[in-house]
Amino acid sequence: MPDQITERIAMAGFNLYYHATKALEDISLSIPERQVTAIIGPSGCGKSTLLRSINRMNDLIDGVRVDGQLLLDGEDIYDRGIDVVELRRKVGMVFQRPNPFPKSIYENVAFGVRMGGNQGLTSKLDEVVERSLKEAAIWDEIKDRLSRSAMELSGGQQQRVCIARALAVEPEVILMDEPASALDPLATAKIEELIFRLKEKYTIVIVTHNMQQAARVSDQTAFLMLGKLIEYDKTSKMFTSPSNKLTEEYITGRFG
């Protein structure tokens, strides 16, 4: 277990089922704020399911149910009284493949602000769009073509616009589901550099199949297999002296 600074997300005995199938089993971990936590493991082990549990994206899948606790700032996000729309504003999501809308770059970034109806942000959209694009490290590349379609951008640029879109609504946590897996090495390096900068302000949880990427960008790592948490510790320890033999075998490429 990593040393805790301030706990932002905590799971205790968390289980998730797709109908009768248990996809996540007895997950317990604590994710500190303003750090990067990587989730690694073989395909189909539950990485994305665990990530999407944190903003209840799995609710959109038929037959999903959960038990146990998943706390954000000490509040169980699966309590009946939780406002799921507000939860998803606080916990932003960046997907595996860039998914810009067929709109201008400006309207892509402004979309969540307009939909959320936050008058404080809506009244200063130009500032919000500029701030978000600067935070996503793409402002200088596209500031003269904000009215052009986001679909014209390269894959790496599209992904950074999608990150800006998530940042525009002022989230506290950012979930990233293999955000660089569809990108070339140069674009991947830019995304990794961006993640490193964003953790100064945001808590980031990233799913990655790339062991080198997990080692480069994360402060702590969770290793999942068959829906179970095998090991969770500081990344530096996980990649040099893991406590579990399965972790060592996976990280060194003996399976997975």
VENRA-V326246 format. One record per residue. N is the residue number from 1. RES is the residue in three letters. OMEGA is omega in radians with two decimals (* if undefined). Layout:
BEGIN
n=N res=RES omega=OMEGA
n=N res=RES omega=OMEGA
END
This chain:
BEGIN
n=1 res=MET omega=-3.12
n=2 res=PRO omega=2.99
n=3 res=ASP omega=-3.09
n=4 res=GLN omega=3.01
n=5 res=ILE omega=2.95
n=6 res=THR omega=-3.09
n=7 res=GLU omega=3.11
n=8 res=ARG omega=-3.12
n=9 res=ILE omega=3.10
n=10 res=ALA omega=3.05
n=11 res=MET omega=3.12
n=12 res=ALA omega=3.14
n=13 res=GLY omega=-3.04
n=14 res=PHE omega=3.10
n=15 res=ASN omega=3.06
n=16 res=LEU omega=-3.09
n=17 res=TYR omega=2.86
n=18 res=TYR omega=-2.99
n=19 res=HIS omega=-3.09
n=20 res=ALA omega=-3.08
n=21 res=THR omega=3.10
n=22 res=LYS omega=-3.09
n=23 res=ALA omega=3.07
n=24 res=LEU omega=-3.04
n=25 res=GLU omega=2.97
n=26 res=ASP omega=3.14
n=27 res=ILE omega=3.06
n=28 res=SER omega=3.09
n=29 res=LEU omega=-3.13
n=30 res=SER omega=-3.09
n=31 res=ILE omega=-3.12
n=32 res=PRO omega=-3.13
n=33 res=GLU omega=3.08
n=34 res=ARG omega=2.98
n=35 res=GLN omega=3.10
n=36 res=VAL omega=3.07
n=37 res=THR omega=3.12
n=38 res=ALA omega=3.02
n=39 res=ILE omega=-3.12
n=40 res=ILE omega=3.11
n=41 res=GLY omega=-3.11
n=42 res=PRO omega=3.09
n=43 res=SER omega=3.09
n=44 res=GLY omega=-3.07
n=45 res=CYS omega=3.13
n=46 res=GLY omega=-3.09
n=47 res=LYS omega=-3.10
n=48 res=SER omega=3.09
n=49 res=THR omega=3.11
n=50 res=LEU omega=-3.13
n=51 res=LEU omega=-3.06
n=52 res=ARG omega=3.04
n=53 res=SER omega=-3.00
n=54 res=ILE omega=3.01
n=55 res=ASN omega=3.04
n=56 res=ARG omega=3.04
n=57 res=MET omega=3.12
n=58 res=ASN omega=3.11
n=59 res=ASP omega=-3.08
n=60 res=LEU omega=-3.12
n=61 res=ILE omega=-3.11
n=62 res=ASP omega=3.03
n=63 res=GLY omega=3.13
n=64 res=VAL omega=2.99
n=65 res=ARG omega=-3.11
n=66 res=VAL omega=2.88
n=67 res=ASP omega=-2.97
n=68 res=GLY omega=-3.07
n=69 res=GLN omega=2.96
n=70 res=LEU omega=-3.02
n=71 res=LEU omega=2.97
n=72 res=LEU omega=-3.07
n=73 res=ASP omega=3.06
n=74 res=GLY omega=-3.11
n=75 res=GLU omega=-3.12
n=76 res=ASP omega=-3.05
n=77 res=ILE omega=3.10
n=78 res=TYR omega=3.01
n=79 res=ASP omega=-3.07
n=80 res=ARG omega=-3.06
n=81 res=GLY omega=-3.08
n=82 res=ILE omega=3.04
n=83 res=ASP omega=-3.03
n=84 res=VAL omega=3.10
n=85 res=VAL omega=3.12
n=86 res=GLU omega=3.09
n=87 res=LEU omega=-3.09
n=88 res=ARG omega=2.98
n=89 res=ARG omega=-3.13
n=90 res=LYS omega=-3.09
n=91 res=VAL omega=-3.09
n=92 res=GLY omega=-3.06
n=93 res=MET omega=3.03
n=94 res=VAL omega=-2.99
n=95 res=PHE omega=-3.05
n=96 res=GLN omega=3.12
n=97 res=ARG omega=3.09
n=98 res=PRO omega=-3.10
n=99 res=ASN omega=3.09
n=100 res=PRO omega=3.06
n=101 res=PHE omega=3.09
n=102 res=PRO omega=-3.13
n=103 res=LYS omega=3.09
n=104 res=SER omega=3.07
n=105 res=ILE omega=-3.13
n=106 res=TYR omega=-3.07
n=107 res=GLU omega=3.05
n=108 res=ASN omega=-3.10
n=109 res=VAL omega=-3.09
n=110 res=ALA omega=-2.96
n=111 res=PHE omega=-3.08
n=112 res=GLY omega=3.12
n=113 res=VAL omega=3.12
n=114 res=ARG omega=-3.10
n=115 res=MET omega=-3.07
n=116 res=GLY omega=3.09
n=117 res=GLY omega=3.09
n=118 res=ASN omega=-3.04
n=119 res=GLN omega=-3.14
n=120 res=GLY omega=3.13
n=121 res=LEU omega=-3.09
n=122 res=THR omega=-3.09
n=123 res=SER omega=-3.14
n=124 res=LYS omega=-3.06
n=125 res=LEU omega=-3.12
n=126 res=ASP omega=3.13
n=127 res=GLU omega=-3.11
n=128 res=VAL omega=-3.13
n=129 res=VAL omega=-3.14
n=130 res=GLU omega=3.13
n=131 res=ARG omega=-3.07
n=132 res=SER omega=3.12
n=133 res=LEU omega=3.06
n=134 res=LYS omega=3.12
n=135 res=GLU omega=3.14
n=136 res=ALA omega=3.05
n=137 res=ALA omega=3.11
n=138 res=ILE omega=-3.08
n=139 res=TRP omega=-3.06
n=140 res=ASP omega=-3.11
n=141 res=GLU omega=-2.98
n=142 res=ILE omega=-3.03
n=143 res=LYS omega=-3.12
n=144 res=ASP omega=-3.14
n=145 res=ARG omega=-3.11
n=146 res=LEU omega=-3.13
n=147 res=SER omega=3.12
n=148 res=ARG omega=-3.12
n=149 res=SER omega=3.07
n=150 res=ALA omega=-3.12
n=151 res=MET omega=-3.14
n=152 res=GLU omega=-3.06
n=153 res=LEU omega=3.04
n=154 res=SER omega=-3.13
n=155 res=GLY omega=-3.14
n=156 res=GLY omega=3.09
n=157 res=GLN omega=3.09
n=158 res=GLN omega=-3.13
n=159 res=GLN omega=3.12
n=160 res=ARG omega=3.02
n=161 res=VAL omega=3.09
n=162 res=CYS omega=3.07
n=163 res=ILE omega=3.09
n=164 res=ALA omega=3.11
n=165 res=ARG omega=3.10
n=166 res=ALA omega=-3.10
n=167 res=LEU omega=-3.00
n=168 res=ALA omega=-3.10
n=169 res=VAL omega=3.08
n=170 res=GLU omega=3.09
n=171 res=PRO omega=3.06
n=172 res=GLU omega=-3.13
n=173 res=VAL omega=3.07
n=174 res=ILE omega=3.07
n=175 res=LEU omega=-3.13
n=176 res=MET omega=-3.10
n=177 res=ASP omega=-3.11
n=178 res=GLU omega=-2.97
n=179 res=PRO omega=-3.10
n=180 res=ALA omega=-3.02
n=181 res=SER omega=3.14
n=182 res=ALA omega=-3.01
n=183 res=LEU omega=3.10
n=184 res=ASP omega=-3.05
n=185 res=PRO omega=-3.13
n=186 res=LEU omega=3.11
n=187 res=ALA omega=3.10
n=188 res=THR omega=3.14
n=189 res=ALA omega=3.12
n=190 res=LYS omega=3.12
n=191 res=ILE omega=3.14
n=192 res=GLU omega=3.09
n=193 res=GLU omega=3.11
n=194 res=LEU omega=3.12
n=195 res=ILE omega=-3.13
n=196 res=PHE omega=3.13
n=197 res=ARG omega=-3.06
n=198 res=LEU omega=-3.08
n=199 res=LYS omega=3.04
n=200 res=GLU omega=-3.06
n=201 res=LYS omega=-3.00
n=202 res=TYR omega=2.94
n=203 res=THR omega=-3.05
n=204 res=ILE omega=3.02
n=205 res=VAL omega=-3.05
n=206 res=ILE omega=2.96
n=207 res=VAL omega=3.09
n=208 res=THR omega=3.03
n=209 res=HIS omega=-3.05
n=210 res=ASN omega=-3.09
n=211 res=MET omega=-3.14
n=212 res=GLN omega=3.12
n=213 res=GLN omega=3.11
n=214 res=ALA omega=-3.13
n=215 res=ALA omega=-3.09
n=216 res=ARG omega=-2.91
n=217 res=VAL omega=-2.95
n=218 res=SER omega=3.04
n=219 res=ASP omega=3.04
n=220 res=GLN omega=-3.03
n=221 res=THR omega=3.03
n=222 res=ALA omega=3.13
n=223 res=PHE omega=3.14
n=224 res=LEU omega=2.98
n=225 res=MET omega=3.13
n=226 res=LEU omega=3.06
n=227 res=GLY omega=-3.13
n=228 res=LYS omega=3.06
n=229 res=LEU omega=-3.10
n=230 res=ILE omega=-3.12
n=231 res=GLU omega=3.12
n=232 res=TYR omega=-3.08
n=233 res=ASP omega=3.03
n=234 res=LYS omega=-3.11
n=235 res=THR omega=-3.12
n=236 res=SER omega=3.12
n=237 res=LYS omega=-3.11
n=238 res=MET omega=-3.04
n=239 res=PHE omega=3.11
n=240 res=THR omega=-3.13
n=241 res=SER omega=3.13
n=242 res=PRO omega=-3.10
n=243 res=SER omega=-3.05
n=244 res=ASN omega=-3.12
n=245 res=LYS omega=3.11
n=246 res=LEU omega=3.11
n=247 res=THR omega=-3.14
n=248 res=GLU omega=-3.11
n=249 res=GLU omega=3.13
n=250 res=TYR omega=-3.09
n=251 res=ILE omega=-3.12
n=252 res=THR omega=3.01
n=253 res=GLY omega=3.14
n=254 res=ARG omega=3.00
n=255 res=PHE omega=3.06
n=256 res=GLY omega=*
END
